[in-house]
Structure formats: structure tokens, C-alpha cells
């Protein structure tokens, strides 16, 4: 069952108790999330309730500081807080890389009591990793409904151009003022919408991982994400018009989806091959010295790209029984797979992927087991896919918002798009339909 959400009079979201017997240890959310109009002025009071101390580093950039950061600083200083601003200034936009993370780290003093981020994805993650490494409480002031990571405890970062994920802190306090959120640029609203829509693929892949590898599937978190998806589709016109109700629905969806990461300690419910493709695009564009597409918009496009493979597999399945011995004989050797990863991702990123995903170098026995399980449990896999809505529902929703629906619209050329469809499966060990297709010798025919 999904977690119930209610509001207190001061705009705080109250999450019901997570009830689930899936076998995963569940953490009960302890974060104070405030979502309402006109609540930025309450930030000092929200912080005072938690008793974090009086000295903080406020992390913002040259866009969010004048938007909301400076107001937060003035309000806090007015009631006795000592605020050290760390305004990360970039010509275009801030990337969550070692340089930005270092700027925050060097702003933290031995007597710093807590951190505040004022922004959306990158600034939240930059602050999140520093809060974790310095063991400091963390307050987040969201400025755009552009991503689901506000409630996350995982920080996607860039290290020498390679996308990495590190454990970080979930904020103890999240403040989302609807007056600020609904004025966010439309492309950031679209990005948030795309980020949530990708959860259809994430949930399907998680359930397929349960079928093939006996991976534990948490029904409570699955229901939370499904509820977030339905909330978005039910409020598409309000989101398009950026009404208070529409943006509240979008933000609730993003918060609930992100909350699953804190509950189960990983991102399985919210990210799969569609996110892998987005990360691949980001790394490739940065390696070229080009600006990558926004994460959420890229996830939305990648979702549309991979969806037909799910529909086709549910429709066709195994036209003929896989020749297990031939597939094993044609497997890439470890050296060949390493070479492939270096070609697809570049040497630096490939090294990081190999180091963090040793489970992807399968033994013959494991490869054969997966093929046989896929054949034996095909009906169950097809049932999972048939639970997904028709692709036209998702595409129409994105078109209604004016969201990009093709790689070209987010600046991705045909060659990179084709490569990402083959390389997305290799970014993480977690099981996906695209791993199944590859391991059963079907991927190339699907992508031809």
C-alpha cells in the first residue's frame, strides 16, 4: 500500500507509517518536509525547531542566491544566525563536480553547525555529499520542481567527467515554497515531469529483476511511485498552466518518488536504464566540452526511446528458444567487455563503472541460469510489461506539456543516441529488460 500523505496547518507533510513485509529493512522517514505557498519566511522557525545551532554555510549559485538565498540569509541573520554564504558562480550552470563540491567543503569551518542548500538538483547533491562527509545537519530550500532528489540519500556526482553515485545525507528539513516553485522556468517543470515518468520503466525493471534474480521487490515503494505517477497524469493541465494545485501535485510526486530512496536505501524504485542513458549522454556531452541536456528532460526522452522494446518483448517474446551454448560461446571475454566499455564511455568512466559493478562480469553458469529463467518465466515478465500504460498515454502527456520527445530535441545526435541504447545496460549491475535482451541474444535485432 502507498504511504498516506496529509498536511499540518503550517504546511508540513505528514507521511504515514510504511507497512510492508517484503523483507527489506525500511527506514521510517524522519525528514520535515514543508510544501505550501508563502512559507520561505518560516525557514528560521523550521530550523529553530530542530535545534541545529547558530552557524551555517548557505550554498547557492548565481541564480538561486538572488532568487531565494539572500532572503534566507537576511532572515536568519535577523534572528541571530551566523550565515557564511557559498555562492557558486558559473557562466552557464553548476555541475555537481569535484570543483563545486570542493568550494563548499572549503567554506565549512570547524565550528559550522549545519548546511543549507538553496536550489534544485546539483546544488542539493553538492550540499548532500558535504553534509555526509562532515557529519552535519542539512537543510534544503527547493527552488524548482525539476527532480526527485530532494528527499534522496544518494548523490549523483561528476568525478573527472565520469558520473558516479555516492551515499549522502537526506536533508533533515526540506522547504518548498509554491510561490517560488510555480515561477520556475517551464523547462525545469518539464524536467521534473520527465524525471517522474521514467519511473514506469524503473518499476518494470525492478519487478523483472525480482523474476530473474530473486531480487526483493518492495510493494510499498512500488505503490508510492505508482501513486506519484498517477498524481502527475491526473494534473497535467494544472502542471502545464503552473497553477498552485498543479505544481503541488508535481512536487508531491517528486517528493514521494524520492522518499523511496530513503526508505529502502537505494534508487531501484526511481531509476533504471532510462536514467543510465541520460547519464551516458551527460558524460559524452561533457567530454566534448558541450552542455548536456537537463537530467529530467533527458530521462523523459530516454523513457520514450526504451518503451517500445518492452512492448515488443511482451508481444513477441522468444520467437525461438535461445541457443544457450551458442550464446555462451559468443560472450565477450572480460578483456573484450572492458574494451567495449572504454569505447562506449571513455577510459575514465569505464574504469569507474568496472570498479563499481563487478557483478556484470558473469560466469557461464550465471549467464545460462538467467537465460533459462527468462524462458521459463516469460509469462510473468509479460504480465509485468502489460501492467504498464500504453506508450501513447505517456507520449501525449509529454506533448501536452511541450516536453521534448526525441533525442534531437535535447541536443543528442543519432550516433550518440544509438550508442546509448546499447551502452545503457552496462552502466549499473542492476537487472533490466535490456540486460535480458542482451544476454538472450535479442538486443541487436531490437535496435536494428
C-alpha positions in Angstrom: 0.0 0.0 0.0 1.1 3.6 -0.7 2.2 5.8 2.2 -0.6 8.2 3.1 0.2 12.0 3.0 -1.5 14.7 4.9 -0.6 18.3 5.8 -0.4 20.2 9.1 -1.6 23.8 9.3 2.0 25.1 8.8 2.4 23.2 5.5 4.4 20.2 6.8 3.8 16.9 5.0 3.0 14.1 7.4 3.9 10.6 6.0 2.1 7.6 7.2 3.9 4.6 8.6 5.5 2.4 5.9 3.8 -1.0 6.2 5.4 -3.8 4.1 6.6 -7.3 4.6 8.9 -7.5 1.6 11.9 -8.4 3.6 13.9 -5.2 3.1 14.6 -3.2 6.2 12.6 0.0 5.9 13.7 3.3 7.4 10.8 5.5 8.6 11.2 9.0 7.1 12.4 11.5 9.7 12.7 14.5 7.4 10.5 17.6 7.9 9.1 18.4 4.5 7.2 21.7 4.1 5.2 22.3 0.9 2.9 25.3 0.7 2.7 28.9 -0.7 4.5 31.7 1.1 6.5 29.6 3.5 10.0 30.8 2.7 9.7 33.3 5.6 9.3 30.4 8.0 12.7 28.9 7.3 14.3 30.3 10.6 11.4 28.9 12.6 11.6 25.5 11.0 15.4 25.3 11.7 14.9 26.5 15.3 12.6 23.6 16.0 15.3 21.2 15.2 18.0 23.0 17.3 20.8 22.6 14.8 22.9 25.5 16.3 23.5 29.0 15.0 26.4 28.8 12.5 25.7 27.6 9.0 27.1 27.6 5.4 24.4 28.6 2.9 25.1 27.0 -0.6 23.6 28.7 -3.6 24.6 29.7 -7.1 24.5 33.0 -9.0 20.9 32.3 -10.0 19.3 30.9 -6.8 21.1 33.3 -4.4 19.3 36.4 -5.6 16.1 34.3 -6.1 15.8 33.0 -2.5 19.2 32.5 -1.0 19.8 36.1 0.0 16.4 36.4 1.6 17.1 33.2 3.6 20.4 34.7 4.8 18.8 38.0 5.8 16.0 36.3 7.7 18.4 34.0 9.5 20.8 36.8 10.4 17.9 38.9 11.7 17.2 36.3 14.4 20.8 35.7 15.4 22.1 33.1 13.0 25.7 33.4 11.6 25.5 32.7 7.9 28.5 32.1 5.6 27.3 32.2 2.0 29.0 29.9 -0.5 27.7 31.2 -3.9 29.0 29.0 -6.7 29.3 31.2 -9.8 29.3 29.7 -13.2 28.7 31.1 -16.7 26.1 28.5 -17.6 25.0 26.2 -14.9 26.6 24.4 -11.9 27.7 20.8 -12.3 28.0 18.6 -9.2 31.7 18.0 -9.8 34.8 17.9 -7.7 35.3 21.6 -8.1 31.9 22.7 -6.9 32.0 20.1 -4.1 35.4 21.5 -3.1 34.1 25.1 -2.9 31.5 24.0 -0.3 34.0 21.9 1.6 36.4 24.8 1.9 33.6 27.1 3.1 32.9 24.8 6.1 34.7 25.7 9.3 35.4 23.7 12.4 32.5 25.4 14.2 29.9 25.1 11.3 26.7 23.7 12.8 24.7 22.9 9.7 24.4 23.5 5.9 21.6 25.0 3.8 21.2 24.4 0.1 19.1 26.9 -2.0 18.5 25.4 -5.4 17.4 22.2 -7.1 19.3 19.1 -8.3 23.0 20.0 -8.5 23.2 22.3 -5.5 21.2 19.8 -3.4 23.6 17.0 -4.2 26.7 19.1 -3.7 25.5 20.0 -0.3 24.3 16.5 0.4 27.7 14.9 -0.1 29.4 17.6 2.1 26.9 17.1 4.8 27.6 13.4 4.8 31.4 13.7 4.8 31.4 16.4 7.5 28.5 14.8 9.5 26.5 18.0 9.6 22.7 18.5 9.6 21.4 19.6 6.2 18.5 22.0 5.3 17.3 22.2 1.7 15.3 25.1 0.2 14.0 23.9 -3.2 13.6 26.4 -6.0 12.3 24.3 -8.9 10.1 21.1 -9.3 12.8 19.7 -11.6 13.9 16.4 -10.0 13.1 13.8 -7.4 16.3 14.0 -5.4 15.2 16.4 -2.7 14.4 13.5 -0.3 17.2 11.2 -1.6 20.2 10.0 0.3 22.1 9.3 -2.8 24.2 12.0 -4.6 24.9 11.7 -8.3 28.1 13.5 -8.9 30.8 14.0 -11.6 34.4 12.9 -10.9 36.8 13.8 -13.7 33.8 13.8 -16.1 32.5 10.4 -15.1 29.1 10.1 -13.5 29.3 8.5 -10.0 26.9 7.9 -7.2 27.9 8.3 -3.5 26.0 8.0 -0.3 24.9 11.4 1.0 22.6 12.8 3.6 18.9 13.2 3.2 18.1 16.8 4.4 16.6 17.0 7.9 14.4 19.8 6.6 13.1 20.5 3.1 11.2 23.7 2.4 9.3 24.1 -0.9 7.6 27.4 -1.3 5.0 27.1 -4.1 5.2 30.8 -4.9 8.8 30.1 -5.9 8.3 26.7 -7.5 5.5 27.8 -9.8 7.6 30.6 -11.2 10.4 28.2 -12.1 11.3 28.2 -15.8 9.0 25.9 -17.8 11.9 23.7 -18.9 12.5 22.9 -15.2 8.9 22.0 -14.7 9.1 19.8 -17.8 12.3 18.2 -16.5 10.6 17.3 -13.2 7.7 15.7 -15.2 10.1 13.7 -17.3 12.0 12.5 -14.2 8.8 11.1 -12.7 7.6 9.4 -16.0 10.8 7.4 -16.1 9.6 5.6 -13.0 7.3 3.4 -15.2 10.5 1.8 -16.6 12.2 1.7 -13.2 9.4 -0.2 -11.6 9.0 -2.6 -14.5 12.7 -3.4 -14.5 12.7 -3.9 -10.7 9.9 -6.4 -11.0 11.8 -8.2 -13.8 14.8 -8.2 -11.6 12.7 -10.0 -9.0 11.6 -12.6 -11.5 15.1 -13.3 -12.9 17.4 -12.8 -9.9 15.0 -13.2 -7.0 15.7 -9.5 -6.1 13.4 -8.3 -3.4 10.7 -6.1 -4.7 9.1 -3.7 -2.2 5.4 -3.4 -2.9 5.1 -0.4 -0.6 7.7 1.6 -2.5 6.3 0.4 -5.8 2.8 1.7 -4.8 4.3 5.0 -3.7 5.9 5.5 -7.1 2.7 4.4 -8.9 0.7 6.9 -6.9 3.2 9.6 -7.8 2.8 8.8 -11.5 -1.0 8.8 -11.4 -0.9 12.1 -9.5 1.0 13.7 -12.4 -1.2 12.3 -15.1 -4.3 13.5 -13.2 -3.0 17.1 -13.0 -1.3 17.5 -16.4 -3.3 20.7 -17.3 -2.6 22.3 -14.0 1.1 21.5 -14.3 1.1 23.0 -17.8 -0.5 26.2 -16.5 1.8 26.1 -13.5 -1.2 26.6 -11.1 -0.6 26.1 -7.4 -2.5 22.8 -7.5 -0.7 21.6 -10.5 2.8 22.4 -9.1 1.8 20.9 -5.7 0.9 17.7 -7.5 4.2 17.6 -9.4 6.2 18.4 -6.3 4.3 15.8 -4.2 5.0 13.2 -6.9 8.7 14.1 -7.0 9.0 14.0 -3.2 7.2 10.7 -2.8 9.3 9.1 -5.5 12.5 10.3 -3.9 11.3 9.2 -0.5 11.6 5.6 -1.5 15.3 6.0 -1.7 15.4 6.9 2.0 13.0 4.1 2.9 14.9 1.3 1.3 18.4 2.8 0.9 18.8 2.5 -2.8 17.4 4.0 -6.1 15.8 0.9 -7.6 12.3 2.3 -7.5 13.2 5.5 -9.3 16.0 4.9 -11.8 16.9 2.2 -14.3 18.0 2.0 -17.9 16.3 5.3 -18.8 18.5 7.1 -16.2 21.5 5.2 -17.4 21.0 6.5 -20.9 20.6 10.1 -19.5 23.9 9.7 -17.6 25.7 8.4 -20.7 24.5 11.5 -22.7 25.7 13.8 -19.9 29.2 12.3 -19.7 29.5 12.2 -23.5 28.5 15.9 -23.9 30.8 17.0 -21.1 33.7 15.1 -22.7 33.1 17.0 -25.9 33.0 20.3 -24.0 29.3 20.7 -24.7 26.4 21.5 -22.4 24.5 18.3 -21.5 20.7 18.3 -21.6 18.8 18.7 -18.4 18.6 15.5 -16.5 14.8 15.2 -16.3 14.2 16.2 -19.9 16.8 13.6 -21.0 15.1 10.9 -18.8 11.8 11.7 -20.4 13.2 11.3 -23.9 15.1 8.1 -22.9 11.8 6.7 -21.4 10.1 7.1 -24.8 13.1 5.5 -26.6 13.2 2.3 -24.5 9.4 1.8 -24.1 8.9 0.1 -27.5 11.4 -2.6 -26.5 9.2 -3.5 -23.6 6.0 -3.6 -25.7 7.7 -5.7 -28.4 9.0 -8.3 -25.9 5.6 -8.6 -24.4 4.2 -9.1 -27.9 6.8 -11.4 -29.4 8.7 -13.0 -26.5 11.1 -15.7 -27.7 10.3 -16.4 -31.3 12.5 -19.4 -30.9 14.2 -20.9 -27.9 17.6 -19.3 -27.2 20.6 -21.5 -28.1 22.3 -21.3 -24.7 25.6 -22.8 -25.9 25.9 -20.5 -28.9 25.2 -17.5 -26.7 27.8 -18.6 -24.2 30.3 -19.2 -27.0 29.7 -15.7 -28.3 30.0 -13.9 -24.9 32.5 -11.1 -24.6 35.6 -12.0 -22.6 36.4 -9.8 -19.7 39.1 -8.1 -21.8 36.6 -7.6 -24.7 34.0 -6.2 -22.4 36.5 -3.8 -20.8 37.4 -2.6 -24.3 33.7 -2.2 -25.2 33.1 -0.1 -22.1 36.1 2.1 -22.8 34.8 2.7 -26.3 31.3 3.4 -25.1 32.0 5.5 -22.1 35.7 6.7 -22.3 38.6 5.3 -20.3 38.0 7.3 -17.1 34.3 6.5 -16.9 34.8 2.9 -17.9 37.3 2.3 -15.1 34.7 3.7 -12.6 31.9 1.5 -14.0 34.0 -1.6 -13.9 35.2 -0.9 -10.3 31.7 -0.3 -9.0 29.9 -3.0 -11.0 32.0 -6.2 -10.8 28.8 -8.3 -10.8 28.3 -7.6 -14.5 31.2 -9.9 -15.5 29.0 -13.0 -15.5 30.2 -16.6 -15.3 28.9 -19.0 -17.9 26.8 -20.7 -15.2 25.2 -17.5 -14.2 24.6 -16.4 -17.8 23.0 -19.8 -18.6 20.8 -19.6 -15.5 19.5 -16.2 -16.4 18.6 -17.3 -19.9 16.7 -20.3 -18.7 14.9 -18.3 -16.0 13.8 -15.8 -18.6 12.4 -18.5 -20.9 10.7 -20.3 -18.0 9.2 -17.2 -16.5 8.3 -15.3 -19.7 4.6 -15.2 -18.9 5.4 -13.4 -15.6 7.6 -10.9 -17.4 4.9 -10.3 -20.0 2.4 -9.7 -17.2 4.7 -7.0 -15.7 5.0 -5.2 -19.0 1.3 -5.4 -19.6 0.8 -3.5 -16.4 2.5 -0.5 -17.9 0.2 2.0 -19.6 0.1 2.3 -23.4 3.0 4.4 -24.7 0.6 6.8 -26.3 -0.6 7.9 -22.8 2.9 8.9 -21.8 3.8 10.5 -25.1 0.5 12.5 -25.1 1.2 13.8 -21.6 4.7 14.9 -22.6 3.4 16.6 -25.8 0.7 18.4 -23.8 3.4 19.9 -21.7 5.5 20.8 -24.7 8.3 18.5 -23.4 11.0 17.2 -25.8 10.2 13.7 -27.1 13.2 13.0 -29.4 17.0 12.9 -28.8 17.5 15.7 -31.3 15.3 18.0 -29.3 17.7 17.7 -26.3 20.8 18.0 -28.5 21.7 14.4 -28.9 22.8 13.3 -32.3 21.8 10.0 -33.9 25.1 8.3 -33.4 25.2 9.0 -29.6 21.5 8.1 -29.3 22.2 4.7 -30.9 25.3 4.1 -28.8 23.4 4.9 -25.6 20.7 2.4 -26.4 23.4 -0.3 -26.4 25.5 1.1 -23.6 22.7 1.9 -21.1 22.5 -1.7 -19.9 26.2 -1.6 -18.8 26.1 1.5 -16.6 25.0 -0.4 -13.5 24.8 -4.0 -12.3 21.0 -3.9 -11.5 19.0 -6.1 -13.8 16.9 -4.5 -16.6 14.9 -5.7 -19.6 17.8 -4.5 -21.8 20.2 -6.8 -19.9 17.8 -9.7 -20.6 17.6 -8.9 -24.3 21.4 -8.7 -24.5 22.0 -11.9 -22.5 19.4 -13.7 -24.6 20.9 -12.5 -27.9 18.0 -10.3 -28.9 19.2 -6.7 -28.3 20.8 -6.1 -31.7 17.6 -7.2 -33.5 15.5 -4.9 -31.3 17.8 -1.9 -32.0 18.4 -2.6 -35.7 
